[in-house]
Amino acid sequence: MRLPFRHPARLLLATLLMAGCQSTGATAPVAGGPAATGASAPSGVQAQASVQQSVSFAEWLAALRAEALSQGIRPQTFDRAFQRVKLSDRVVELDSSQPEFTRQVWQYLDSAVNEKRVQDGRRRLQEQAALLSRITRRTGVPGEILVAFWGVESDFGKSTGNFSVIDALTTLAFEGRRASYFRSELLAALRILDSGDIAPDRMTGSWAGAMGQTQFMPTVFLRNAVDEDGDGHRDIWGSLPDVLASTAKFVLANGWKQGEPWGQEVRLPDGFPYDQAELSITKPLSEWRRLGVVPLDGTELAGDAPAAILVLAGHRGPAFLVRDNFRAIMRYNPSTSYSLAVALLADRMTGKPGVQGGWPREEQALSRDERIDLQQRLAMLGMEPGAADGIVGANTRNAVRRFQASIGEIPDGFATKALLERLRQRS
């Protein structure tokens, strides 16, 4: 998608930056940020509508410059960062696209926790043992958890993204779905540049502005980045001590509890009340013991800490008892599949087995249209699935459970193509 005002905007931008230099007394920009493309997320209609705004890019940029300077960002920092800024069609495209299909959790885990990554992680645990030990003593976050984040986020620094963060965030702040959010992130990125932690041409990341080897957004960087190697720069792009120490600080801030496990795989008894298998439902370990929940590793559920049961593929898939540290992982990325990948990769790197229960691998993921159809048909039957938005959350899972119970199936809340077909036959 080409935006008709792009080239005039760039010409006006150059004029604006020169005018800004003259008005502030700053020297001309030394170097520009790298050219990059970007990408973003849903709703092409919304993205198109945001482009058709009354303010021109040059006017928008002038207002951004005034706001940045009012926050104490030096004019020469702003001008250097925006000297060669490019609005990115690719960022708009990614921000405006909704994937029609999703992967099943086992497909995600197959990729994120594959044998090569496990072996690479073990090697890095050994290579960085002294550094990780020092960080763990200070923060209480285990080294294998830090290395697991590193592995899942960027394959140990191999895939950090090659978009210019300034280009990507400028595009999203000017014409994206969540302009206000990305404007804040863009101003945070400018503060990072102003601090001297990184040069504009090295500030690269994902299409959405996530940066470095563990993919921090700029606001997360400002709160948590650490100069572990003592060189005067918080460098999550090139300094492994800074990468791992910064990640530990972030995980600790997200509620990591020292000495506690994230959870474990468990066996559920026949007749288990699957309506209780939701991350939002926690019970003391003593209550799960009373209900017949047994760890697969032969241990007992010791203590009485709160925990939840996670069942991501229904009664035919594995079950996990997850504790507060699983939620701390989720605050890094609010996805149960992501959090399980980090937790399982950490376990595998330290010699623990992977998932023992079998996944129902024959089950194909529902498309977005099929998920909406499922929700609409559940609503027609009075099962109260919530909004027909294509997102299978707790309300939809509970509606699926009600329908499963009504037809004599185990009410595990797992939405499948076979279940959708039963719904189509009923409504």
N, C-alpha and C positions, 0 to 999 in steps of 0.2 A: 504494500500500500504506500503510495507516494502522497505526501501532503503538499498541496499546491503552494503554500507559503514558505516552504523550507528554505529555499535559496535566498529570497529576500530577507528572511529572518537572520540568516547568517551574515549577510551584508550589513544589516542594521546592527547586529551584535558587535561586529568589528568596530563600527562607528561608536556604539555605546561604550565599549571598553576604552577606546581612546579618549572619549569625552570624560569617562570616569577618571582616567589617569590625570587628565588636565585639572579636573575640579578638585581632586584630592591632593595633588602635588606628588602623586606616586610616579615612580618610573614606569616605563613601558614594560608590559609583561615579558618575562625572560623566555619562557617556553610554555607550550600548551600541553594539555593532557592528551593522551594518545587517542587516535580515532578508534571508535569501537561501535559495535552494534549491540543490541540488547533485546530483551524479551520480557513479556509480562503475562498476566492471567486473564480471567474471563470477561465475556460480554462485549462482542464487537459493536453492538448498538451503543452501549455506554461509552466505549472508547471513541467512536465516531462523534458522539454528542459532545464529549469533552473537548474534542479538537475544534468544534465549531463554537468556540467561546469568543466573547466580544473583544477581549484584550489580545493584543498582538504579542508575539514572543518577545520582541524587544522591550515592550512595556512591562511584561511580566518579569523579564530578567532585571530591568532597572529597579523594580520593586524588591526583588530578591536581594539585589546588591545593597539596597538601602537597609533592608532588614538584617543582612549579614553584618554590615558595618556597625549597626546599632547594637549588635551582640558582641562587639569587640573584635570581630574578624578583620584583619588588616586588609586594606584595599588591594595591596599588591598580591596578597594571597588569592583573593577572589579573581582578580584580573588574570593572573597566571593560570588558575584552574579553568577559566572559561575562554581562554584565548582561542582554542580550537574546538570548542564544544560542538557536538553533533547530536541533533535529535535523531533517534534511532528507530527506523521502521521495524527492525527485528524485535526491539523491546515492545513496541506497540502490538506487534503481531502476537508475541507470547503472552502479553498481558490481556489480550483480547480473545484468547483461545481457551476452550474448555475441552479437555480430553474426553472423548466419547466413552472410552473403556478404561477401567482401572485394573490393576494387577491384583490377584489374590495374594493374601499375606505370605503364603509359602513361596510364591514366585519372587516376591520382594526379598524374602530371607535367603532364598537360593542365590540371589545376586549379591546381597549385602554381606552375607556371612559365608562366602564360598571358601573352599579349602586354601586357595592361594592367598586370600586375604588373611586367613587365620595364620598361615605360616609366615607371611610378611609381618604380621603383628607380633608374633612371638620373637622374631628376629629383632624388631625394633624395641621390644621390651628389654631384651638383653643388651642391645647397643646403648640404650639410654637409661640403664638401670640406676646409675648414680644420680642423674638429674631427676628421674621420676621419684626416687627415694627421698630426695631433698624436698620436692614439692609435696609429696604425700605426708611427710612428717609435719609440714607447715599447715596443710589444709585438711588432711584426713581423707582426701579423695584418692582412691587406689590408682596406681599407675596403669593397670589394665583398663580401667574405665576411661582414663584420659586417652590412651592409645586407641581404644575402640571408637571414641568420638572422632579422633583424627582419621581413622580408617574409613568410617562410614561417610564423613563429611567430604573428604577430598582424596580418598585412597592414598593416605599418608603423603599428602602434598602434591600428588601427581595431577589432580584435576581441580584446580582452584578457580577456574573461570578466567576468560580473557577479555571480558568486557571492561571498558573504562567505567569505573564506578561513577564518576561525575557525569558522563554521558547518559548512563542508564538511569541514574536517579533524577537527572534533569528532565529526561523524557517522561518518566513516570510522574514527576511532580507537576509537569506542565500539562500532560494530556492523558494521564493514566486514570484507572478506576478510583484509586485511593490517593488523590493528589495531596491532601493534607498530611497524611502519614509520610509519604515520600518526600515532601518538602522538609519535614522535620529531619528525616534521615539525610537529606542533602545538606542542610545546614550543619548537621553533626559531622558529615564528611569534610566540610570546609574547616571546621574547628580542628579536626585531625591534621589536615594539611597545614593549618596555621601553627600548630604546635611543633611542626617539623619532624613528626614521627615518620612520615613517608613522603616521597616526592609525587607529584601528580602523575607522572608517567609510570610509576610503580603501583599506583592505587587501582588495581584491577580486581575483578571478582565476577560474581554471577550476574545474570541479566537484571536481577532484582536488587543488586547492590550488596549482596553478602560477600564478605572479604576474607582473604587469607586462607590458611590451611585448615582452620576449623570454622570458617564461614560465619564471621560475626557481622551483623548489621552495624552501621556506624555508631548508633546510640549504645549498642551493647559494648562496642569497643571502648567508648568513652568511659563507661562505668567499670569495665573489667580488665582492660588490657594492662599488662604488666611488663616492665622492663627488667626481665629476669637476668639477662646477660650483662646488664649494667653499662651498656654503650650509649645511654642517653636517649634511645629511641624504643618505642613500643612497636616492635616489628613482627606482626603475625603472618607476614608474607615469607620472610626469609630466615628468621631466627627461631630455631626449634625451642630453645629455652623460653622465649617469649610466648610462642604458640602454646606450649603445654601449661605453663604457669597461668596464662590468661584463661585458658579453658578451665583449669582447676578453680580459679577464682569465680568464674561464672557458674560452674556446677555447684560450688559451695553456696553461692548467693541464692541459688534455686532451691535450697533446702536439703542438700546432701547431709545424711546423718552418718557420722564416722562409725565404722565398725559394724554397720548393719548391712545385710545382703539386700539386693534389689528384689529378690523373690526366688521362686523355684517352680519347676514343673511338678504337677501333682496329678493324682488319679481321683476322679470323682465317683462316688458310689452310684449304684443303680437308684433311680428315684430322686436324684439330686434336684433341688429346686432351681432350675435354670433361670428363673426370673430374678434370682439373686446374683447371677453372674454378670455384673456390670461394674465398671471401674468406679462408678459413683457410689456403689454400695460397699461399705467397709464393715467388717466384723472383727472382734478380737480373735486371735488364733484359737483360743479355747472354744469359741463357737464353731469355727470351721472344723476343729477336731470332733466336736459333738455331732456335726453333720456328716462325718465320715470321710473328710478330705485327708488324703494320705500322700506324702511326698514320694516321688518315684525313686529317689536315691536311697530309700530305706531308713532315713532319719525320721525323727518326730517333729511335729510343729511345736518347737519349744517357745516358751514365753507367752505373752498375751498382747503383743503389739497389734495394732489394727492392720488389716490386709483386705484385699479384694480378690475376687476370682475373675480371671480373664479367659474367655472362650471365644476365639476369633474365627472358628470354623465349625461351630455347632458341636453336638455331642459326639460326632465322629472324628473330631480333631483333638489335638492336645489341649490341656488346660494348664493355666499358670496361676499360682498364687503370687500376687505382687504387693510390695510394701511401699513405704514412703519414698525410698530411693528410686523406685521405678518412676514415681511421679516427678522426682527431681530431674530425671533424664527427660521426661516428657516436656518439662518446661523449656528445654533446649529446642525441642521441635514437637509440637502437640499432636503427635501421631503415635498410636499404639504400635503399629508395625515398625516405625523408626526406633522407638524406645526398646522394643523387644530385640531389634537387630543389634543395637549398642550393647544391651545386657548380654545377649547370647555370644556376641563376638568377644566380649571381655571374658566370659566363662571359658570359651573354647581356647583362647590364648593361654589360659592358666591350666589347661589340661582337663577341664570338665567336659562331659559329653554334650553334644548338641541336643536338639529336640528329639525325644525318644518316641513320643506318640506319632502316629501316622496322620498325614493330612489327607483329606478327601480330594486328591489331585484331579479326579475326573470332573470336578465341578468347575464350570466356566464362570468367569465374572459376568455379572449383569451389566449391560450398557447403561448409560445415563438415562436414555429413553425408557429402558426396561425398568429401571429403579423408580422412575416417575410413574410409570404404569402400575407398578406394584403398589406404590403409595396411594394412588387414586382408587384402585380397586379395594384396598384395605379400608379406605375411608367410606366407600360405597357400602361396605358391609358393617359399618359402625365400629371398626376396630381402632379408630383414633390414632393414626400414624403421624399426625402433625402435618406440616406443610409438604406439598408435593414438590420438593426441591431437588430430588435426585440424590440426596445425602442420607445414607442409612445410619441414623443416629439412634440414641436410646429410645425415643418415641416410636420410631419405625420398628426397631427390634422388638419392643414390647407389643406392638400391634401384630407383628409376625407371630409372636408367642401366643397371643390370644387366638389367632386363626389356626395355628398348629394344634392347639388344645381342642379347638372346635371340631377338628377332623381326626382327632385321635392320634396325632403325631407327638413325638417328644418336643415340648415347647422350648427349643434352645435359641430361637430368635435368628437363626441363620437363613438369610434370604438366598434362595437358589432358583435356577431356571425351572426346575420341577415344581417348586412351590408357586412360582408365578403362573405356571400352566394350570395348577389346581385353582388358583384364584380366578383365572380367565374362564374356567368351566363353571364357577359358582356365580359370576357376576356378569 
